[in-house]
Amino acid sequence: MKEVRTKVPATTANLGPGFDCLGIALRIYNEVIVRAAPGHPDGMADQAAEAFFTRADIAPFDFDWSVKGQVPRSRGMGSSVTVRLGLLHGLNELADGPLSDVALYQLCCDLEGHPDNAAPAAFGGFTVARKDASFQRYKVSKKLRFVLLVPDFEVETPAARKALPERIPFKDAVVSASNAAAISAAFASEEYENLRGTFTDYLHQPYRLPLIPCLNDVIAAGEKAGAIGGWLSGSGSTIACVTLADPEKVARAMQEASGLKNTKVFITQADNKGARVKVRS
């Protein structure tokens, strides 16, 4: 029985002002296993399969699948992308590779509705992705540590999207655009000290604050403990900080400031490889 195992990294997206376009792959993974066997895919798997067979222009075939790993669901760390991208790669291998890696990424973007998580999960590193699924990718130094505080409550992306206004003040858009540009320049040049003060956002974080009330306090505590800065990871509920020194101290400060009894903390680095596929016969 042919089996495909795709290891897909978690992601942290938006990075504050880079709404729906900036993302980083992390060394936290899900593995999606797709087998050439009778199965009963439903929900996300059925949707991904239908899209794949249509795009590849091939007849549907039976498959079974499962997922295992560390990426928490509905916490703003790209769990849905790990599943969708893993399924697409698995089906592509079982079908003898009719689609390229870029085509699979573009298909994943279509399914997600936005490319900020899909680009780093597919190709690793720091990515700047556009709505048309074009992207730029840059390696991220091992010197950077990412501290992720994961609360014990979920935030569903549709609910987080509903919290956003239809219009924002012009001055807020200008600040957010300039900060997003500064973040991109700092990662592209690897001049990470230039990230300080760039994560301030007025596009989405202020409007999602009622969903994650501790957000600002946690980021402020992380920065006081030495972090370069912090942001709401994706649509939350995870809060991320990035640091060049003493990530354990940053983690302790973030946990204490959250006021939450049950939290999980990841201290990790960026993943610069993206999704990788293994085939077993």
Residue pairs with C-beta under 8 A, 6 or more apart in sequence:
1 35
1 36
1 37
1 281
2 35
2 36
2 94
2 279
2 280
2 281
3 33
3 34
3 35
3 36
3 279
3 280
3 281
4 33
4 34
4 35
4 89
4 90
4 93
4 94
4 277
4 278
4 279
4 280
5 31
5 32
5 33
5 90
5 277
5 278
5 279
5 280
6 31
6 32
6 34
6 85
6 86
6 89
6 90
6 275
6 276
6 277
6 278
7 29
7 30
7 31
7 275
7 276
7 277
7 278
8 29
8 30
8 31
8 32
8 81
8 82
8 85
8 86
8 121
8 274
8 275
9 25
9 26
9 27
9 28
9 29
9 82
9 120
9 121
9 124
9 271
9 273
9 274
9 275
10 25
10 26
10 28
10 29
10 30
10 70
10 71
10 77
10 78
10 79
10 82
10 121
11 23
11 24
11 25
11 26
11 77
11 78
11 81
11 116
11 117
11 120
11 121
11 234
12 23
12 24
12 26
12 76
12 77
12 78
12 146
12 148
12 231
12 233
12 234
12 238
12 240
13 20
13 22
13 23
13 24
13 76
13 78
13 116
13 117
13 120
13 233
13 234
14 20
14 22
14 23
14 116
14 201
14 204
14 231
14 232
14 233
14 234
15 22
15 23
15 24
15 180
15 183
15 199
15 231
16 176
16 179
16 180
16 183
16 198
16 199
16 200
16 201
16 205
16 229
16 231
16 232
17 175
17 176
17 177
17 179
17 180
17 183
17 198
17 199
17 200
17 201
17 202
17 203
18 116
18 128
18 180
18 183
18 184
19 116
19 176
19 180
19 201
19 203
19 204
20 114
20 115
20 116
20 131
21 115
21 116
21 128
21 129
21 130
21 180
22 116
22 126
22 127
22 128
22 129
22 180
22 183
22 184
23 78
23 116
23 117
23 119
23 120
23 121
23 126
23 127
23 129
24 120
24 125
24 126
24 127
24 140
24 146
24 270
25 120
25 121
25 123
25 124
25 125
25 127
25 270
25 271
25 272
25 273
25 274
26 77
26 146
26 148
26 266
26 268
26 269
26 270
26 271
27 268
27 269
27 270
27 271
28 69
28 70
28 71
28 77
28 266
28 268
29 69
29 70
29 71
29 82
29 271
30 67
30 68
30 69
30 70
30 71
30 79
30 82
30 83
30 86
31 67
31 68
31 69
31 86
32 65
32 66
32 67
32 82
32 83
32 85
32 86
32 87
32 89
32 90
33 65
33 66
33 67
33 68
33 90
34 63
34 64
34 65
34 86
34 87
34 89
34 90
34 91
34 93
34 94
35 63
35 64
35 65
36 61
36 62
36 63
36 94
37 62
37 63
37 64
38 62
38 64
39 62
39 63
39 64
39 65
40 64
41 49
41 63
41 64
41 65
44 80
44 83
44 84
44 87
45 65
45 83
45 87
47 111
48 83
48 84
48 87
48 88
48 91
48 111
49 60
49 63
49 87
49 91
50 60
51 107
51 110
51 111
52 87
52 88
52 91
52 92
52 99
52 107
53 59
53 60
53 91
55 99
55 103
55 107
56 92
56 95
56 98
56 99
57 98
58 95
58 98
61 94
61 95
63 90
63 91
63 94
65 87
65 90
67 82
67 83
67 86
69 82
70 266
71 77
71 78
71 79
71 82
72 79
72 150
72 238
72 264
73 79
73 154
74 154
74 155
74 156
74 157
74 237
75 150
75 151
75 154
75 155
75 233
75 236
75 237
75 238
76 155
76 232
76 233
76 234
76 235
76 236
76 237
76 238
77 148
77 150
77 233
77 234
77 238
78 117
78 120
78 121
78 234
80 112
80 117
80 157
81 108
81 112
81 117
81 118
81 121
82 121
84 108
84 111
84 112
84 118
85 104
85 105
85 108
85 118
85 121
85 122
85 275
86 275
88 99
88 104
88 107
88 108
89 104
89 275
89 277
90 277
92 98
92 99
92 104
93 277
93 279
99 107
101 122
101 123
101 275
104 122
105 118
105 119
105 122
105 123
105 133
106 133
108 118
108 121
108 122
109 115
109 118
109 119
109 129
109 133
110 133
112 118
114 131
115 129
115 130
115 131
115 133
115 135
116 129
116 234
117 234
118 129
118 133
119 127
119 129
119 135
119 137
120 126
120 127
120 137
120 271
120 274
121 274
121 275
122 274
122 275
123 135
123 137
123 274
123 275
124 137
124 139
124 270
124 271
124 272
124 273
124 274
125 137
125 138
125 139
125 140
125 270
125 271
125 272
125 274
126 137
126 138
126 139
126 140
126 187
126 270
127 135
127 136
127 137
127 138
128 135
128 136
128 184
129 135
129 136
136 188
138 187
138 188
139 272
140 187
140 269
140 270
140 272
141 190
141 192
141 270
142 269
142 270
143 192
143 244
144 192
144 242
144 243
144 244
144 269
144 270
145 242
145 243
145 244
145 247
145 267
145 268
145 269
146 240
146 241
146 242
146 266
146 267
146 268
146 269
146 270
147 222
147 227
147 240
147 241
147 242
147 243
147 247
147 250
147 251
147 254
147 265
147 266
147 267
148 233
148 238
148 239
148 240
148 265
148 266
148 267
148 268
149 218
149 238
149 239
149 240
149 241
149 251
149 254
149 255
149 258
149 263
149 264
149 265
150 237
150 238
150 263
150 264
150 265
150 266
151 212
151 214
151 237
151 238
151 239
151 258
151 260
151 262
151 263
152 260
152 261
152 262
152 263
152 264
153 237
154 237
155 208
155 211
155 212
155 235
155 236
155 237
157 234
157 235
159 211
160 204
160 208
160 211
160 235
160 236
161 235
163 207
163 208
163 210
163 211
164 204
164 207
164 208
165 207
168 202
168 203
169 202
172 202
172 203
173 202
173 203
175 200
175 202
176 200
176 201
176 202
176 203
179 198
179 199
179 200
179 201
182 194
182 195
182 198
183 195
183 198
183 199
185 191
185 194
186 192
186 194
186 195
186 198
187 195
192 228
192 242
192 244
193 228
193 244
195 228
195 229
195 242
196 228
196 229
197 229
198 229
199 219
199 229
199 230
199 231
201 231
204 232
204 235
205 215
205 231
205 232
208 215
208 232
208 235
208 236
209 215
209 216
211 236
211 237
212 232
212 236
212 237
212 239
214 239
214 257
214 258
214 259
214 260
215 232
215 236
215 239
217 257
217 258
217 259
218 230
218 239
218 254
218 257
218 258
219 229
219 230
219 231
219 239
219 241
220 257
221 253
221 254
221 256
221 257
222 230
222 241
222 243
222 250
222 253
222 254
222 257
223 229
223 230
223 241
224 253
225 246
225 249
225 250
225 252
225 253
225 254
226 243
226 245
226 246
226 249
226 250
227 241
227 242
227 243
227 250
228 241
228 242
228 243
228 244
229 241
229 242
230 239
230 240
230 241
230 242
230 254
231 239
231 240
232 238
232 239
232 240
233 239
233 240
239 254
239 258
241 250
241 254
243 250
247 267
248 267
251 265
251 267
254 265
255 263
255 265
